[in-house]
Amino acid sequence: MKPVLEGVDDIAWHSIDHAFGPALDTPGHLRALLSSDPEVVAQAITDLDRTVREEGGFVCPAATAVLPFLVEVMPSLAPEHRARLLGMVEQITDDGENAEQVDPGWHAAWAKAKPVLGRSFPQRESPA
């Protein structure tokens, strides 16, 4: 079985931007999603939403980079955390369809993630 978040340290986060510049804090937010403390997980989702999901219809490179890790982690989250994270992904996906600026890798990353999310969350329609 593949270790959770395998490859997160192989990404050059210093060269990937989120809403506030280089996404150096993003690996820590991803790891915090695995915490047994629900408050830590909730804060990690808030931090990811604040940094990776940019207001104003722009899909940043960090959104593309984190998507596979979010897909990997979501099934292990408590339902309320899973719902929040899926909501964030849905908003990014909507921006990816409607924004003027979209990271060039977003559509391929979403195409790969969409079928997995659909299987992981059969009780909820997968994002558009």
N, C-alpha and C positions, 0 to 999 in steps of 0.2 A: 504494500500500500504506500502511495506517495505521501511524504510528510506534508502537513498543512503549511501553506505559504511557501512551499519550496520555490526557490528562484527569486524571492523578494529582495534578497541581498545582492543578486546579480544585476539588478537594474541600476542604471546610473541616475539616481534620483536627483542629483545635483544639476543634471542637464534637462530635466523634465519640469515644466512649469505648472503651477496651479495658480489660484487666484492671488496669491501673495508672493509669487516668485518661485525659486527652486523648491521642489517638493521634498525637501530633506526630512520633514516631519512625517511624511506619509507612511513609511514603513512602520513607524511606531504606532500610528493610528490603526493600521491593519492588524498589527500584533495585539493591540488592546481589544480588538473584536473577539479574541479568543479567551479573554479573561473570564474567570468564574464569578467575578463581581459584576452584577447587572448595572451598577452605576458607572463602572469603568467602560463597559460596552456601550452604554447610552452616550457617554461623553465622546467616545471614539466615533460614533455615528454622527454626532453633532459636529465634531471637528472635521470629519471627512466631508460632510455636507457643506460646511463653511468654506473649505479650501478647494475641494475637487469639483463641486457643482457651482459653477459661476452664474451669478445673476446676469440677466441681460442677453441671454441667448448665445453664449459662446461655449463651445465644448473644448476644454483645455486638454493639453497632452496628458496631464495627470489622470484625467477621467479615463482615457484610453488605457493607461498603464495599470490602473487599479481594478478595472472591470473583471479581468479573469480571477483575481484574488477575491473580490466580492462574491462572485459566483461560487467559488470554492467554499467560502466561509458561511454563506447564507444558510444552507441546510442545517448547520449545527447551532444556529442562534435560536434564542427563545422567540416565540411567535411575534411578540410586539417589536422586538429588535429586527427580526426578519422583515416585518411589514415596513418599518421605517426605512431600512436600507433599500428594499425593493422600490419604495416610493421615490427615494432619491435617484435610483437608476432610471425609473420611469421618467422623471423630470429631465434628466440628462438626455435620455433617448428622444424625448420630445424636442429638446433643443437641437439635437443632432439632425432632426428632420426639418427644422424650421430656421435654424440660425444662419447668419451670414458667414460666421467664422466657426469652422468645425475642424478639429484636429484630423489630419489626413488618414490616420489609422483607425478613427472611431468606427466607421461603418463596418469594416472588416471585423473589428473586435466585437461589435454588437451582433453581427451575423453569426459569429461563433457562440456567443453567450445566450442568445435568444432561445434556441431550442433547449438548452440546459435549464434555463430558468423556467421554461414551460413545464418541464418534467419535475422540477423541484417544487413547484407551486401549483399543483393541479387544481386546487380550490380557488385559484385566482387566475384571471386571464393574464397572459404574459404581456409585457409592455409592447407597444406598437412597433 
